[in-house]
Amino acid sequence: MAFHSSQRIAEIAVDAGAKKASMHALHAILLGFLGGAFIAFGFLLDIRVIANLPEEWGSFSSLLGGAVFPVGLMLIIIAGGELLTGNMMALPMAVFAKRATVGQLARNWLLVLISNFIGAVFVAYFFGHVLGLTETGPFLTKTVAIAEAKIDESFIKSVISAIGCNWLVCLGVWLAFGADDIGGKILAIWFPIMAFVAIGFQHVVANMFVIPAAIFAGHFTWADYFANFVPVLIGNAIGGGVFVALIYWTVHKDSLLSRSNAKSMIKKAS
């Protein structure tokens, strides 16, 4: 199973970020809706798998939940979708390489943030609340317990947890860029995403599903959600933008800048 070098992955990440930066607003919104919904489906599957497991299984249940959650990112990468946390790595890479502007980065992040939220809440409301998949028996208990654990973390702990989360999520995207075949992409995505879920790190888009699902069931408030949203958003941005994008940019910047300059000269000549 062939794979690309780290330098080649960095080039692919820059190209992906540049493409996202110039994406039509409607396309970003539609794909962002799908991205939020796909992550919510992964979390819903996680809850449906682990909620009935015996307490004696302990952390093994976290491993099982983590094993099914990655379907969300698989759908985004392979079927198509926009995910804020992945874009927190790709867009900075394009900005560093002077293939996108800070304004384009902010525009993309805002559009995808809003549409991810709509997609995740759509699944939480219609499948979790109306259909009752997160509001009956052990499934309600598990949903509320997960949401409560996230809400109860302090601001600084939420930031740090979110850094760890998006460090792993963006590495999953990074590794997926390194594979050309569908099997390679699935394996590349599965391990880092399984890890962040099993560890229990905080993901801003995943939280857009589980906390509103608990709110729709009559637990917590939107103020509780917002208090969690802010530190997790900050931590995810640091995890993807600094611990993945900035570090790999620093390592590969000479070749990436040379490549970007060559592209600019070709574009001007044509």
ChimeraX commands (.cxc) that place a marker at each C-alpha (Angstrom):
marker #1 position 0.00,0.00,0.00 radius 0.5
marker #1 position 1.86,3.09,-1.26 radius 0.5
marker #1 position 1.93,6.37,0.63 radius 0.5
marker #1 position 3.33,9.87,0.16 radius 0.5
marker #1 position 6.27,11.41,2.02 radius 0.5
marker #1 position 5.68,14.07,4.66 radius 0.5
marker #1 position 6.89,16.76,2.24 radius 0.5
marker #1 position 4.44,15.62,-0.44 radius 0.5
marker #1 position 1.63,15.54,2.12 radius 0.5
marker #1 position 2.50,19.13,3.04 radius 0.5
marker #1 position 2.17,20.09,-0.64 radius 0.5
marker #1 position -1.21,18.36,-0.87 radius 0.5
marker #1 position -2.34,20.11,2.32 radius 0.5
marker #1 position -1.38,23.51,0.86 radius 0.5
marker #1 position -3.28,22.74,-2.35 radius 0.5
marker #1 position -6.31,21.59,-0.35 radius 0.5
marker #1 position -6.23,24.73,1.78 radius 0.5
marker #1 position -5.96,26.97,-1.30 radius 0.5
marker #1 position -8.93,25.21,-2.89 radius 0.5
marker #1 position -11.01,25.60,0.27 radius 0.5
marker #1 position -10.05,29.29,0.50 radius 0.5
marker #1 position -11.57,30.01,-2.92 radius 0.5
marker #1 position -14.58,27.74,-2.54 radius 0.5
marker #1 position -17.99,29.18,-3.46 radius 0.5
marker #1 position -19.85,30.22,-0.31 radius 0.5
marker #1 position -22.89,28.04,-1.09 radius 0.5
marker #1 position -20.68,25.02,-1.64 radius 0.5
marker #1 position -18.89,25.64,1.68 radius 0.5
marker #1 position -22.25,25.89,3.45 radius 0.5
marker #1 position -23.70,22.75,1.88 radius 0.5
marker #1 position -20.55,20.70,2.44 radius 0.5
marker #1 position -20.24,22.14,5.94 radius 0.5
marker #1 position -23.79,20.98,6.71 radius 0.5
marker #1 position -22.79,17.48,5.58 radius 0.5
marker #1 position -19.59,17.64,7.62 radius 0.5
marker #1 position -21.46,18.50,10.83 radius 0.5
marker #1 position -24.09,15.83,10.15 radius 0.5
marker #1 position -21.48,13.15,9.39 radius 0.5
marker #1 position -19.60,13.81,12.64 radius 0.5
marker #1 position -22.94,13.71,14.49 radius 0.5
marker #1 position -23.75,10.35,12.87 radius 0.5
marker #1 position -20.42,9.02,14.12 radius 0.5
marker #1 position -21.14,10.22,17.66 radius 0.5
marker #1 position -24.70,8.86,17.51 radius 0.5
marker #1 position -23.32,5.48,16.46 radius 0.5
marker #1 position -20.81,5.64,19.32 radius 0.5
marker #1 position -23.62,6.21,21.86 radius 0.5
marker #1 position -25.83,3.48,20.40 radius 0.5
marker #1 position -22.95,0.98,20.58 radius 0.5
marker #1 position -21.66,1.65,24.10 radius 0.5
marker #1 position -24.69,2.76,26.12 radius 0.5
marker #1 position -25.85,-0.78,26.91 radius 0.5
marker #1 position -22.43,-2.22,27.75 radius 0.5
marker #1 position -21.83,-3.52,31.30 radius 0.5
marker #1 position -20.01,-1.15,33.66 radius 0.5
marker #1 position -17.53,-3.94,34.36 radius 0.5
marker #1 position -16.15,-3.50,30.84 radius 0.5
marker #1 position -14.62,-0.21,31.97 radius 0.5
marker #1 position -12.47,1.61,29.44 radius 0.5
marker #1 position -12.96,-1.18,26.88 radius 0.5
marker #1 position -16.31,0.44,26.10 radius 0.5
marker #1 position -14.43,3.65,25.24 radius 0.5
marker #1 position -12.33,1.66,22.79 radius 0.5
marker #1 position -15.44,0.21,21.15 radius 0.5
marker #1 position -17.02,3.66,20.88 radius 0.5
marker #1 position -13.81,5.04,19.45 radius 0.5
marker #1 position -13.73,2.19,16.94 radius 0.5
marker #1 position -17.03,3.23,15.31 radius 0.5
marker #1 position -16.84,7.03,15.66 radius 0.5
marker #1 position -14.34,7.50,12.75 radius 0.5
marker #1 position -17.08,6.77,10.20 radius 0.5
marker #1 position -17.86,10.51,10.39 radius 0.5
marker #1 position -14.47,11.69,9.15 radius 0.5
marker #1 position -14.32,8.84,6.63 radius 0.5
marker #1 position -17.54,10.15,5.07 radius 0.5
marker #1 position -16.17,13.70,5.02 radius 0.5
marker #1 position -12.81,12.84,3.44 radius 0.5
marker #1 position -14.06,10.23,0.96 radius 0.5
marker #1 position -17.66,11.18,0.15 radius 0.5
marker #1 position -17.09,14.92,0.51 radius 0.5
marker #1 position -17.68,17.42,3.28 radius 0.5
marker #1 position -16.18,20.41,5.05 radius 0.5
marker #1 position -15.10,20.11,8.68 radius 0.5
marker #1 position -13.98,23.11,10.71 radius 0.5
marker #1 position -11.36,21.21,12.67 radius 0.5
marker #1 position -9.68,19.80,9.55 radius 0.5
marker #1 position -9.75,23.24,7.96 radius 0.5
marker #1 position -7.92,24.56,11.02 radius 0.5
marker #1 position -4.90,22.77,9.56 radius 0.5
marker #1 position -5.41,23.09,5.78 radius 0.5
marker #1 position -6.22,26.82,5.60 radius 0.5
marker #1 position -3.22,27.95,7.72 radius 0.5
marker #1 position -0.95,25.84,5.49 radius 0.5
marker #1 position -2.27,27.74,2.44 radius 0.5
marker #1 position -1.87,31.10,4.22 radius 0.5
marker #1 position 1.72,30.29,5.23 radius 0.5
marker #1 position 2.47,29.38,1.60 radius 0.5
marker #1 position 0.88,32.63,0.40 radius 0.5
marker #1 position -1.75,30.69,-1.53 radius 0.5
marker #1 position -4.59,32.18,0.55 radius 0.5
marker #1 position -5.21,35.28,2.64 radius 0.5
marker #1 position -6.13,35.61,6.30 radius 0.5
marker #1 position -9.46,37.04,5.15 radius 0.5
marker #1 position -10.18,33.94,3.08 radius 0.5
marker #1 position -9.25,31.78,6.07 radius 0.5
marker #1 position -11.64,33.68,8.34 radius 0.5
marker #1 position -14.43,33.51,5.75 radius 0.5
marker #1 position -14.05,29.75,5.32 radius 0.5
marker #1 position -13.84,29.06,9.04 radius 0.5
marker #1 position -16.95,31.15,9.73 radius 0.5
marker #1 position -19.04,29.57,6.96 radius 0.5
marker #1 position -18.00,26.05,7.92 radius 0.5
marker #1 position -18.45,26.74,11.64 radius 0.5
marker #1 position -22.04,27.86,11.13 radius 0.5
marker #1 position -22.92,25.08,8.70 radius 0.5
marker #1 position -21.24,22.39,10.83 radius 0.5
marker #1 position -23.38,23.56,13.73 radius 0.5
marker #1 position -26.56,23.38,11.66 radius 0.5
marker #1 position -25.71,19.88,10.42 radius 0.5
marker #1 position -24.83,18.55,13.87 radius 0.5
marker #1 position -27.90,20.07,15.53 radius 0.5
marker #1 position -30.08,18.73,12.69 radius 0.5
marker #1 position -28.99,15.18,13.55 radius 0.5
marker #1 position -29.29,15.84,17.31 radius 0.5
marker #1 position -32.83,17.15,16.94 radius 0.5
marker #1 position -34.40,14.92,14.31 radius 0.5
marker #1 position -32.60,11.63,14.99 radius 0.5
marker #1 position -31.75,12.10,18.65 radius 0.5
marker #1 position -34.85,13.97,19.88 radius 0.5
marker #1 position -37.72,13.37,17.42 radius 0.5
marker #1 position -36.77,9.76,16.66 radius 0.5
marker #1 position -35.67,9.30,20.26 radius 0.5
marker #1 position -32.31,7.66,19.63 radius 0.5
marker #1 position -30.65,9.66,22.43 radius 0.5
marker #1 position -33.68,10.03,24.69 radius 0.5
marker #1 position -34.60,6.54,25.83 radius 0.5
marker #1 position -33.20,4.38,28.62 radius 0.5
marker #1 position -29.44,3.89,28.69 radius 0.5
marker #1 position -28.98,6.00,25.55 radius 0.5
marker #1 position -30.30,9.08,27.34 radius 0.5
marker #1 position -28.18,8.28,30.39 radius 0.5
marker #1 position -25.04,7.97,28.26 radius 0.5
marker #1 position -25.78,11.11,26.22 radius 0.5
marker #1 position -26.30,13.19,29.38 radius 0.5
marker #1 position -23.22,11.72,31.07 radius 0.5
marker #1 position -20.99,12.52,28.08 radius 0.5
marker #1 position -22.38,16.05,27.75 radius 0.5
marker #1 position -22.06,16.68,31.49 radius 0.5
marker #1 position -18.43,15.56,31.53 radius 0.5
marker #1 position -17.62,18.01,28.75 radius 0.5
marker #1 position -19.52,20.92,30.32 radius 0.5
marker #1 position -18.02,20.34,33.77 radius 0.5
marker #1 position -14.42,20.69,32.60 radius 0.5
marker #1 position -12.80,24.01,33.51 radius 0.5
marker #1 position -11.93,26.54,30.81 radius 0.5
marker #1 position -8.22,25.72,30.80 radius 0.5
marker #1 position -8.77,21.95,30.89 radius 0.5
marker #1 position -11.20,22.25,27.98 radius 0.5
marker #1 position -8.63,24.22,25.98 radius 0.5
marker #1 position -5.90,21.65,26.65 radius 0.5
marker #1 position -8.22,18.72,25.91 radius 0.5
marker #1 position -9.26,20.39,22.65 radius 0.5
marker #1 position -5.61,20.89,21.65 radius 0.5
marker #1 position -5.00,17.16,22.03 radius 0.5
marker #1 position -8.16,16.40,20.10 radius 0.5
marker #1 position -7.43,18.44,17.01 radius 0.5
marker #1 position -3.78,17.50,17.03 radius 0.5
marker #1 position -5.00,13.93,16.44 radius 0.5
marker #1 position -7.89,14.86,14.12 radius 0.5
marker #1 position -5.63,16.90,11.85 radius 0.5
marker #1 position -3.06,14.11,11.87 radius 0.5
marker #1 position -5.87,11.85,10.67 radius 0.5
marker #1 position -6.55,14.26,7.81 radius 0.5
marker #1 position -2.79,14.62,7.21 radius 0.5
marker #1 position -2.34,10.85,6.97 radius 0.5
marker #1 position -5.39,10.58,4.69 radius 0.5
marker #1 position -3.68,13.06,2.34 radius 0.5
marker #1 position -0.80,10.59,2.31 radius 0.5
marker #1 position -2.86,7.79,0.75 radius 0.5
marker #1 position -4.27,7.62,-2.78 radius 0.5
marker #1 position -6.50,4.56,-2.40 radius 0.5
marker #1 position -9.71,4.33,-0.39 radius 0.5
marker #1 position -8.44,1.56,1.88 radius 0.5
marker #1 position -5.36,3.56,2.79 radius 0.5
marker #1 position -7.46,6.63,3.58 radius 0.5
marker #1 position -9.81,4.62,5.82 radius 0.5
marker #1 position -6.91,3.17,7.82 radius 0.5
marker #1 position -5.19,6.55,8.03 radius 0.5
marker #1 position -8.33,8.17,9.42 radius 0.5
marker #1 position -9.34,5.36,11.76 radius 0.5
marker #1 position -6.39,5.21,14.15 radius 0.5
marker #1 position -6.03,8.91,15.14 radius 0.5
marker #1 position -9.80,9.45,15.42 radius 0.5
marker #1 position -10.25,6.27,17.46 radius 0.5
marker #1 position -7.48,7.54,19.74 radius 0.5
marker #1 position -9.01,10.95,20.43 radius 0.5
marker #1 position -12.44,9.46,21.14 radius 0.5
marker #1 position -11.11,6.69,23.39 radius 0.5
marker #1 position -9.01,9.22,25.31 radius 0.5
marker #1 position -12.02,11.52,25.70 radius 0.5
marker #1 position -10.63,14.73,24.17 radius 0.5
marker #1 position -12.98,17.59,23.27 radius 0.5
marker #1 position -13.98,18.24,19.65 radius 0.5
marker #1 position -15.94,21.38,18.88 radius 0.5
marker #1 position -18.09,19.83,16.13 radius 0.5
marker #1 position -18.74,16.59,18.03 radius 0.5
marker #1 position -19.87,18.74,20.97 radius 0.5
marker #1 position -22.29,20.49,18.60 radius 0.5
marker #1 position -24.13,17.18,18.56 radius 0.5
marker #1 position -23.89,15.69,22.03 radius 0.5
marker #1 position -24.52,18.78,24.17 radius 0.5
marker #1 position -27.55,19.98,22.12 radius 0.5
marker #1 position -28.85,16.38,22.18 radius 0.5
marker #1 position -28.79,16.56,25.99 radius 0.5
marker #1 position -30.38,20.03,25.89 radius 0.5
marker #1 position -33.23,18.77,23.67 radius 0.5
marker #1 position -33.78,16.02,26.26 radius 0.5
marker #1 position -34.29,18.65,28.98 radius 0.5
marker #1 position -30.79,18.74,30.47 radius 0.5
marker #1 position -28.44,21.76,30.63 radius 0.5
marker #1 position -28.87,25.09,28.83 radius 0.5
marker #1 position -27.55,26.86,25.75 radius 0.5
marker #1 position -25.47,29.01,28.10 radius 0.5
marker #1 position -23.79,25.80,29.29 radius 0.5
marker #1 position -23.13,24.91,25.67 radius 0.5
marker #1 position -21.60,28.30,24.83 radius 0.5
marker #1 position -19.34,28.16,27.92 radius 0.5
marker #1 position -17.95,24.90,26.54 radius 0.5
marker #1 position -17.88,26.05,22.91 radius 0.5
marker #1 position -15.45,28.94,23.42 radius 0.5
marker #1 position -12.52,27.09,25.06 radius 0.5
marker #1 position -12.94,24.04,22.82 radius 0.5
marker #1 position -12.91,26.21,19.69 radius 0.5
marker #1 position -9.73,27.93,20.90 radius 0.5
marker #1 position -8.02,24.65,21.75 radius 0.5
marker #1 position -8.99,22.98,18.47 radius 0.5
marker #1 position -7.59,25.95,16.53 radius 0.5
marker #1 position -4.29,25.68,18.41 radius 0.5
marker #1 position -4.13,21.92,17.97 radius 0.5
marker #1 position -4.63,22.05,14.21 radius 0.5
marker #1 position -3.04,25.39,13.38 radius 0.5
marker #1 position 0.05,25.16,15.59 radius 0.5
marker #1 position 0.80,21.53,16.40 radius 0.5
marker #1 position 0.21,20.30,12.86 radius 0.5
marker #1 position 0.15,23.16,10.31 radius 0.5
marker #1 position 2.85,25.41,11.81 radius 0.5
marker #1 position 5.23,22.62,12.74 radius 0.5
marker #1 position 5.09,20.87,9.36 radius 0.5
marker #1 position 5.20,24.23,7.59 radius 0.5
marker #1 position 8.39,25.12,9.48 radius 0.5
marker #1 position 9.96,21.80,8.49 radius 0.5
marker #1 position 8.98,21.98,4.80 radius 0.5
marker #1 position 8.67,25.74,4.19 radius 0.5
marker #1 position 11.64,26.10,1.82 radius 0.5
marker #1 position 10.31,23.59,-0.68 radius 0.5
marker #1 position 6.71,24.77,-0.22 radius 0.5
marker #1 position 7.62,28.42,-0.87 radius 0.5
marker #1 position 9.65,27.47,-3.93 radius 0.5
marker #1 position 6.70,25.48,-5.24 radius 0.5
marker #1 position 4.27,28.34,-4.55 radius 0.5
marker #1 position 6.56,30.86,-6.28 radius 0.5
marker #1 position 6.82,28.58,-9.30 radius 0.5
marker #1 position 3.03,28.29,-9.47 radius 0.5
marker #1 position 2.71,32.08,-9.29 radius 0.5
marker #1 position 5.20,32.59,-12.12 radius 0.5
marker #1 position 3.40,30.06,-14.31 radius 0.5
marker #1 position 0.08,31.73,-13.59 radius 0.5
marker #1 position 1.47,35.19,-14.48 radius 0.5
marker #1 position 3.06,33.87,-17.66 radius 0.5
marker #1 position -0.22,32.34,-18.81 radius 0.5
marker link #1:1,2 radius 0.2
marker link #1:2,3 radius 0.2
marker link #1:3,4 radius 0.2
marker link #1:4,5 radius 0.2
marker link #1:5,6 radius 0.2
marker link #1:6,7 radius 0.2
marker link #1:7,8 radius 0.2
marker link #1:8,9 radius 0.2
marker link #1:9,10 radius 0.2
marker link #1:10,11 radius 0.2
marker link #1:11,12 radius 0.2
marker link #1:12,13 radius 0.2
marker link #1:13,14 radius 0.2
marker link #1:14,15 radius 0.2
marker link #1:15,16 radius 0.2
marker link #1:16,17 radius 0.2
marker link #1:17,18 radius 0.2
marker link #1:18,19 radius 0.2
marker link #1:19,20 radius 0.2
marker link #1:20,21 radius 0.2
marker link #1:21,22 radius 0.2
marker link #1:22,23 radius 0.2
marker link #1:23,24 radius 0.2
marker link #1:24,25 radius 0.2
marker link #1:25,26 radius 0.2
marker link #1:26,27 radius 0.2
marker link #1:27,28 radius 0.2
marker link #1:28,29 radius 0.2
marker link #1:29,30 radius 0.2
marker link #1:30,31 radius 0.2
marker link #1:31,32 radius 0.2
marker link #1:32,33 radius 0.2
marker link #1:33,34 radius 0.2
marker link #1:34,35 radius 0.2
marker link #1:35,36 radius 0.2
marker link #1:36,37 radius 0.2
marker link #1:37,38 radius 0.2
marker link #1:38,39 radius 0.2
marker link #1:39,40 radius 0.2
marker link #1:40,41 radius 0.2
marker link #1:41,42 radius 0.2
marker link #1:42,43 radius 0.2
marker link #1:43,44 radius 0.2
marker link #1:44,45 radius 0.2
marker link #1:45,46 radius 0.2
marker link #1:46,47 radius 0.2
marker link #1:47,48 radius 0.2
marker link #1:48,49 radius 0.2
marker link #1:49,50 radius 0.2
marker link #1:50,51 radius 0.2
marker link #1:51,52 radius 0.2
marker link #1:52,53 radius 0.2
marker link #1:53,54 radius 0.2
marker link #1:54,55 radius 0.2
marker link #1:55,56 radius 0.2
marker link #1:56,57 radius 0.2
marker link #1:57,58 radius 0.2
marker link #1:58,59 radius 0.2
marker link #1:59,60 radius 0.2
marker link #1:60,61 radius 0.2
marker link #1:61,62 radius 0.2
marker link #1:62,63 radius 0.2
marker link #1:63,64 radius 0.2
marker link #1:64,65 radius 0.2
marker link #1:65,66 radius 0.2
marker link #1:66,67 radius 0.2
marker link #1:67,68 radius 0.2
marker link #1:68,69 radius 0.2
marker link #1:69,70 radius 0.2
marker link #1:70,71 radius 0.2
marker link #1:71,72 radius 0.2
marker link #1:72,73 radius 0.2
marker link #1:73,74 radius 0.2
marker link #1:74,75 radius 0.2
marker link #1:75,76 radius 0.2
marker link #1:76,77 radius 0.2
marker link #1:77,78 radius 0.2
marker link #1:78,79 radius 0.2
marker link #1:79,80 radius 0.2
marker link #1:80,81 radius 0.2
marker link #1:81,82 radius 0.2
marker link #1:82,83 radius 0.2
marker link #1:83,84 radius 0.2
marker link #1:84,85 radius 0.2
marker link #1:85,86 radius 0.2
marker link #1:86,87 radius 0.2
marker link #1:87,88 radius 0.2
marker link #1:88,89 radius 0.2
marker link #1:89,90 radius 0.2
marker link #1:90,91 radius 0.2
marker link #1:91,92 radius 0.2
marker link #1:92,93 radius 0.2
marker link #1:93,94 radius 0.2
marker link #1:94,95 radius 0.2
marker link #1:95,96 radius 0.2
marker link #1:96,97 radius 0.2
marker link #1:97,98 radius 0.2
marker link #1:98,99 radius 0.2
marker link #1:99,100 radius 0.2
marker link #1:100,101 radius 0.2
marker link #1:101,102 radius 0.2
marker link #1:102,103 radius 0.2
marker link #1:103,104 radius 0.2
marker link #1:104,105 radius 0.2
marker link #1:105,106 radius 0.2
marker link #1:106,107 radius 0.2
marker link #1:107,108 radius 0.2
marker link #1:108,109 radius 0.2
marker link #1:109,110 radius 0.2
marker link #1:110,111 radius 0.2
marker link #1:111,112 radius 0.2
marker link #1:112,113 radius 0.2
marker link #1:113,114 radius 0.2
marker link #1:114,115 radius 0.2
marker link #1:115,116 radius 0.2
marker link #1:116,117 radius 0.2
marker link #1:117,118 radius 0.2
marker link #1:118,119 radius 0.2
marker link #1:119,120 radius 0.2
marker link #1:120,121 radius 0.2
marker link #1:121,122 radius 0.2
marker link #1:122,123 radius 0.2
marker link #1:123,124 radius 0.2
marker link #1:124,125 radius 0.2
marker link #1:125,126 radius 0.2
marker link #1:126,127 radius 0.2
marker link #1:127,128 radius 0.2
marker link #1:128,129 radius 0.2
marker link #1:129,130 radius 0.2
marker link #1:130,131 radius 0.2
marker link #1:131,132 radius 0.2
marker link #1:132,133 radius 0.2
marker link #1:133,134 radius 0.2
marker link #1:134,135 radius 0.2
marker link #1:135,136 radius 0.2
marker link #1:136,137 radius 0.2
marker link #1:137,138 radius 0.2
marker link #1:138,139 radius 0.2
marker link #1:139,140 radius 0.2
marker link #1:140,141 radius 0.2
marker link #1:141,142 radius 0.2
marker link #1:142,143 radius 0.2
marker link #1:143,144 radius 0.2
marker link #1:144,145 radius 0.2
marker link #1:145,146 radius 0.2
marker link #1:146,147 radius 0.2
marker link #1:147,148 radius 0.2
marker link #1:148,149 radius 0.2
marker link #1:149,150 radius 0.2
marker link #1:150,151 radius 0.2
marker link #1:151,152 radius 0.2
marker link #1:152,153 radius 0.2
marker link #1:153,154 radius 0.2
marker link #1:154,155 radius 0.2
marker link #1:155,156 radius 0.2
marker link #1:156,157 radius 0.2
marker link #1:157,158 radius 0.2
marker link #1:158,159 radius 0.2
marker link #1:159,160 radius 0.2
marker link #1:160,161 radius 0.2
marker link #1:161,162 radius 0.2
marker link #1:162,163 radius 0.2
marker link #1:163,164 radius 0.2
marker link #1:164,165 radius 0.2
marker link #1:165,166 radius 0.2
marker link #1:166,167 radius 0.2
marker link #1:167,168 radius 0.2
marker link #1:168,169 radius 0.2
marker link #1:169,170 radius 0.2
marker link #1:170,171 radius 0.2
marker link #1:171,172 radius 0.2
marker link #1:172,173 radius 0.2
marker link #1:173,174 radius 0.2
marker link #1:174,175 radius 0.2
marker link #1:175,176 radius 0.2
marker link #1:176,177 radius 0.2
marker link #1:177,178 radius 0.2
marker link #1:178,179 radius 0.2
marker link #1:179,180 radius 0.2
marker link #1:180,181 radius 0.2
marker link #1:181,182 radius 0.2
marker link #1:182,183 radius 0.2
marker link #1:183,184 radius 0.2
marker link #1:184,185 radius 0.2
marker link #1:185,186 radius 0.2
marker link #1:186,187 radius 0.2
marker link #1:187,188 radius 0.2
marker link #1:188,189 radius 0.2
marker link #1:189,190 radius 0.2
marker link #1:190,191 radius 0.2
marker link #1:191,192 radius 0.2
marker link #1:192,193 radius 0.2
marker link #1:193,194 radius 0.2
marker link #1:194,195 radius 0.2
marker link #1:195,196 radius 0.2
marker link #1:196,197 radius 0.2
marker link #1:197,198 radius 0.2
marker link #1:198,199 radius 0.2
marker link #1:199,200 radius 0.2
marker link #1:200,201 radius 0.2
marker link #1:201,202 radius 0.2
marker link #1:202,203 radius 0.2
marker link #1:203,204 radius 0.2
marker link #1:204,205 radius 0.2
marker link #1:205,206 radius 0.2
marker link #1:206,207 radius 0.2
marker link #1:207,208 radius 0.2
marker link #1:208,209 radius 0.2
marker link #1:209,210 radius 0.2
marker link #1:210,211 radius 0.2
marker link #1:211,212 radius 0.2
marker link #1:212,213 radius 0.2
marker link #1:213,214 radius 0.2
marker link #1:214,215 radius 0.2
marker link #1:215,216 radius 0.2
marker link #1:216,217 radius 0.2
marker link #1:217,218 radius 0.2
marker link #1:218,219 radius 0.2
marker link #1:219,220 radius 0.2
marker link #1:220,221 radius 0.2
marker link #1:221,222 radius 0.2
marker link #1:222,223 radius 0.2
marker link #1:223,224 radius 0.2
marker link #1:224,225 radius 0.2
marker link #1:225,226 radius 0.2
marker link #1:226,227 radius 0.2
marker link #1:227,228 radius 0.2
marker link #1:228,229 radius 0.2
marker link #1:229,230 radius 0.2
marker link #1:230,231 radius 0.2
marker link #1:231,232 radius 0.2
marker link #1:232,233 radius 0.2
marker link #1:233,234 radius 0.2
marker link #1:234,235 radius 0.2
marker link #1:235,236 radius 0.2
marker link #1:236,237 radius 0.2
marker link #1:237,238 radius 0.2
marker link #1:238,239 radius 0.2
marker link #1:239,240 radius 0.2
marker link #1:240,241 radius 0.2
marker link #1:241,242 radius 0.2
marker link #1:242,243 radius 0.2
marker link #1:243,244 radius 0.2
marker link #1:244,245 radius 0.2
marker link #1:245,246 radius 0.2
marker link #1:246,247 radius 0.2
marker link #1:247,248 radius 0.2
marker link #1:248,249 radius 0.2
marker link #1:249,250 radius 0.2
marker link #1:250,251 radius 0.2
marker link #1:251,252 radius 0.2
marker link #1:252,253 radius 0.2
marker link #1:253,254 radius 0.2
marker link #1:254,255 radius 0.2
marker link #1:255,256 radius 0.2
marker link #1:256,257 radius 0.2
marker link #1:257,258 radius 0.2
marker link #1:258,259 radius 0.2
marker link #1:259,260 radius 0.2
marker link #1:260,261 radius 0.2
marker link #1:261,262 radius 0.2
marker link #1:262,263 radius 0.2
marker link #1:263,264 radius 0.2
marker link #1:264,265 radius 0.2
marker link #1:265,266 radius 0.2
marker link #1:266,267 radius 0.2
marker link #1:267,268 radius 0.2
marker link #1:268,269 radius 0.2
marker link #1:269,270 radius 0.2
view
